[in-house]
Amino acid sequence: MAEFETRARELVHDDQLGYDQKLRRLAMLATDALPYPDISEACREALDKRVICDLYEGHAPYTPRYVLPDYERAVRQGLDFLELEPPRDLDDALAFLQIMYAHVPSVTTYPVYLGDLDAVLEPFVTDDLDDDELDRKIRRFWIGIDRMVPDAFAHLDLGPGDSRITRSILRVERSLRQAVPNITLKVDPAVTPDDLIEDAVRTVFETGKPHFVAHPMMVADHGEGYAAVSCYNSLKIGGGAHTLVRLNLKEVALRHTGDVESFLATTLADYVELTAELAEARIRSLVEEQRFFDTHWLAAEGLIDLDRFSAMFGIFGLAECVNLLMAYEGHEPGARYGHDPYADAVAQRVTERLAELVAARPMPYCEGGGGRCHLHSQGGIDLDDAVTAGTRIPVGDEPPMLEHITTCAPHHRLFAAGISDIFHVDETAVRNPSAMVDIIRGAFAGGMRDFTFNLDGNEFVRITGYLVRKSDLATIAEHEAVRHSSDHLAAGSEEAYHLTQRAVKRIGCHERDPR
Amino acid sequence: MTLGSEVVRIGDPSGFVADTITFSCVDGPGNRFVVFLQGCNFDCVACHNPQTIPGHAAVEGHHPRHVSVDDLLDDIRRAAPFLSGVTVSGGEATQQWRFVRALFEAIRSDPALAQLTCFVDSNGACATDVWDRLAPVMDGAMIDLKCLDPAIHLEMTGHPNDQVLASIGHLAGLGRLHEVRLLLLAGVNDGEALVLRTAEWLAAVDPHVRIQVIGFRAHGARPHDPPLVEPTRADLVAAADLLRSVAPFDVSLV
């Protein structure tokens, strides 16, 4: 109890945290005073040693980690709980969404999914509304999102088709240059026009957004009703993920002696089961103990459905894992992931084995994933040290772009819940956006699911998938409060990885820290 | 058959290649695979790759080599899904025009590569019939016009500009002039009167031609006495405005 008091006092006295940020951390402190869900000794030990990780979702989960309300249905039927009629025009619809966002639950307290806004809003875009007026309305709404949902994990989706809303959003993005909201453009090679992708590429040059996903691959895994949310997490609309547990493959490899075969057969299988045990305990706590789905109005009004939920099985540190296995087998130190065909083949065997193990492990309340967890290549959090995000090649060690893409691409099909490789391009690309269109199309033709690139010298830095402004990081370094909660996570990552100082920046995903 | 001093060889010709770049966004439309050929008939004071000019000092890590069309095709095939096309640059590409033609023919006849466009980046100093030979397999050429004034051109490149001007006009007639590039050196070839004359000359060739105005950058160039001067951004904008005042050119700045 003394520790609880000390921690609570530190939080209320912390000059770098704003009011909302203090409130959320105090709430987390209270939840963590409750007992942890029942897990085995072995699972507990793996958790304490940080071989597996629950991403600090709290001891008693009372909301799913990622909730993707069906906003299209919401605007069609209205909201009983919030006493909102279905909107009749664009102004109504924008106000409706803004109100609804304030009530969507999430582990960050801010919604991680803001809707497929082209699909939600295009029905309200009438012919008598010219582009200038449309932009003015979107602009006002956009400023509202950034100030009222100050969290770069708040994410909306556009595409694969073109629309006036999509073009307006991209124009407003370029003019406002806000860190929030994060954006994904769904790209269907057969549907998405080149000039829309090029418009999006120009927007990346200005704001680091959007992220691009391969629509056909996503539809094959999730059906048409999917969205990319938070940082590269692809899940079902009207569903979501109960939890995200993750396995540190570097730590698993450190606990292994022997060759690759025995690693795949026993050590990896054992830790996959411990990770799955943790996921199951947390899911049961949320669904059976806290009874989220029996009590929340989104479920009651049919805007989310337990049957569309799954859980995310995250992995990271593939690069270190592979390089350790190579050393165990006596290969030269130069024979490493991203630079050696055998090492790359070992990496592929590890992820394929992971996919096989996760697909063989039934998981309760995960009908959205066919009764299994979805595999996710996790981008890292601000506390990760000396371990590479997801399946990425370590920062600074990446081969040239073509080799980089062809090394990463074979993993992408296995990670239905998202995988991130961030590519950095130099400023000459700005004069020739169609070159990036070529590369994006090539990446998707080559089997990539997710594609993100960042421009060197941009004010916006992708920390692990979410964006921050460099000027805000400088403000934290000077011990002043900033507006976006995600900026604090970024400051942690920045200190740990010196992300903004790298010559070649490939920035990781994020997530919440425990502080 | 002979053309100029070269003799046509049968079979898979090889090129004398300085280097290749798998992805480039600065050598023509879209993302391009670029082949830099070794050897140049100019000796430009502002050259960024003097190691490609015979007689100049070698640079560490620069190993020009003979490469067959088939070997290049293997590299291009791996990159093809990510490309708009292939550009051959230099050195001077037209010095090895037979190799360039063989490469482009091979690209056009390969079903996996036929969608790629084929461009040449050249100083324009070649016989116009070289372009006639290349035109059937080449989508476009980007030509550097170092200077319209013959005396200044000679001083800048060690070579007269009559072939360059003829190439620009000839390519426009063939429908293969993709872009003219004007490299500006402060105090050398950026005088207002000269830029205006250049604009008028280009307008007579094609009033809608794409023009890229490139400011000289000292990085990579050889030391020169007196030192060559980089134009300011304002100088380049002024030159672009001057060009646009003459004809509806598609002008961009680098």
Interface residues (C-beta under 8 A of the other chain):
Chain A: P400 M401 L402 I405 T406 V425 T428 A429 R431 N432 S434 A435 M436 V437 D438 I439 R441 G442 A443 A445 G446
Chain B: T22 F23 S24 C25 V26 P29 G30 N31 R32 R78 A79 P81 F82 L83 S84 S252 V254
